[in-house]
Amino acid sequence: MASYDYASTPMAALGGSMRDFRVPSGADLLGRIEGFYRWQDARRQGGLWPFSRSTQTGPGATVSASDDSGRSMDGVNFASQDYLSLASHPAIKETAQEAIARYGVHSAGSPALVGNTTHSIALERKIAEFLGMEEAVLFPTGWAAGYGVIRGLVRSADHIVMDQLAHACLQEGANAATRNIYQFRHLDTDHCRRWLSEIRAKDAENGVMVVTEGLFSMDSDTPNLVALQDLCHEYNATLVVDVAHDLGALGEDGRGHIGLQGMIGKIDLVMGSFSKTFASNGGFVACKNRAVKEYLRFYAPSTTFSNALSQAQAAVALKAFEIVESQEGVWRRAALMRNVLDLRAALRRSGLDYYGEPSAIVAVKMGGEALARLVSRQLPRLGLLANLVEYPAVGKGAARFRMQVMAGHTAQNIADAVERLAASVAIATQEYEMSKKPAQSAAAA
Ligand SMILES: Cc1ncc(COP(=O)(O)O)c(C=O)c1O
């Protein structure tokens, strides 16, 4: 196990953020980005860069992983988004093997040309049926689906009203589509209404899209979908809901917050991903008629001009839907929720707090970035893999460890994780106090 020179942890590695390097200036496109690498490397050398890690095992309840300097760790895994533990399911593996044996590994074309396959067509049907919608259209990733549904439908004179915490794919799609973007305070339906009323008071001619998520991936909270869809009807706007994190994993029938809020078949556009619960890659947009599906296929550039899912990827997602819908899906979701509640209770007992409502995302509050980075250095040493989320992915001073719970975690995995996290926080708190001392004595001198 590598050790670090704790005493000489460079202050630069505890300060700064990715935001500092987002808009570099200078004529040399490649030269001007070097500052990012210097800052990142100071963090890396100090064991404070917990990103870009790789696993040597599958994404199970326990894992062997390495950081990007090659330092390895073994321990419990709360960093994978395989919420129902389907990635290692024998039927899923068998499905992938059969698809590869029969069709090979490549779709070799865009869905706008000849990239559709037996499985992708069946998968589109399955998604539409599962969500009570007429049609669905596939994308190569969830990111591409979020970007594509907005970029495909919204033009420069149109308006986008979106939750301020909407995922990067939705923000990027909005930025690419129009400059008329209005953010409403997180989950604040009244604020959304105020924007809609202001927009419609001035412009009845152009389109308005309202964008939110079923379950927010950093905060584990959910909007009032009924109220948002009503608002959209009232102001002639179109609602898009990203269900990447709740579809399949939440609600007794796995229909996530759309199901829990009685909105199956009632949301204008539902967008999602297979990369969490569905053990595959890919994304989709479900819609109410074929005209929308066909338009997206040819005007959403992230599908039109991109290679389609392979037979194996589509077959796995389809099989995952079958399990999600079955009795086994029900008990897997029940096991997941039991683990979520147990983890939340154990964290509380250890004096650790978390954000949001019970879901597979348990985001443990850390606060300041410096302390959170020091905790992230201890976690692998003590045997816990959990993702650090820090500014600008979340607010400044609101760093957190996003623990992602799986149905396959055991009670022991949860106990180990909480014990290791609490121990890491205790050690890091001391380190943090020490790291402030030289500055304090210099200030006093
Ligand atoms: C809310 C949300 N939407 C979309 C995506 C993108 O999904 P994918 O990983 O399939 O590209 C993610 C994944 O990070 C997400 O969290």
The ligand as an ORCA input file, in Angstrom:
! r2SCAN-3c Opt
* xyz 0 1
  C     -29.447     12.148    -14.319
  C     -28.569     11.529    -15.357
  N     -28.931     11.623    -16.646
  C     -28.193     11.074    -17.628
  C     -27.017     10.401    -17.348
  C     -26.199      9.847    -18.460
  O     -26.362      8.478    -18.554
  P     -25.285      7.548    -19.272
  O     -24.322      7.110    -18.222
  O     -26.089      6.428    -19.824
  O     -24.627      8.354    -20.343
  C     -26.620     10.257    -16.034
  C     -25.382      9.520    -15.695
  O     -24.470     10.025    -15.122
  C     -27.396     10.857    -15.010
  O     -27.011     10.791    -13.730
*
